[in-house]
Amino acid sequence: MIKLFRRLLAFIAGVAVVLGALKVALNWVARTDEGSHEVFADDDFEYADED
């Protein structure tokens, strides 16, 4: 039974790693000089033309 929980935890950790890598890859591909086309925009990112 413990082996099942360890395998389930390892599977969830693997999925988290894959999703994190996908997020980084999408942000890297979508990056521009202004940074306004990010797929996952940072919450604390402020646009230069906003007052």
C-alpha positions in Angstrom: 0.0 0.0 0.0 2.9 2.4 0.8 4.4 1.6 -2.6 1.1 2.8 -4.2 1.3 6.1 -2.4 5.0 6.6 -3.3 4.2 5.9 -7.0 1.2 8.3 -6.9 3.3 11.0 -5.3 6.1 10.4 -7.9 3.5 10.7 -10.7 2.1 13.9 -9.4 5.6 15.4 -9.0 6.4 14.3 -12.6 3.3 16.0 -13.9 4.2 19.2 -11.9 7.7 19.2 -13.4 6.3 18.8 -17.0 3.7 21.5 -16.5 6.4 23.9 -15.1 8.7 23.2 -18.0 5.8 23.8 -20.4 5.1 27.2 -18.8 8.7 28.2 -19.0 8.9 27.1 -22.6 5.8 29.0 -23.6 7.0 32.2 -21.9 10.4 31.8 -23.6 8.8 31.5 -27.0 6.4 34.3 -26.5 8.9 36.7 -25.1 9.4 40.0 -26.9 11.4 43.2 -26.1 8.4 44.8 -24.4 7.4 41.5 -22.7 3.7 42.2 -23.3 3.0 39.0 -25.1 3.7 36.5 -22.4 1.4 33.5 -22.1 1.5 33.6 -18.3 2.0 37.2 -17.4 3.6 37.9 -14.0 1.1 39.3 -11.4 3.4 42.1 -10.4 4.3 43.2 -13.9 3.5 46.8 -14.7 3.2 48.2 -18.2 5.4 51.2 -18.8 2.5 53.3 -20.4 0.1 52.8 -17.4 0.0 55.6 -14.8 
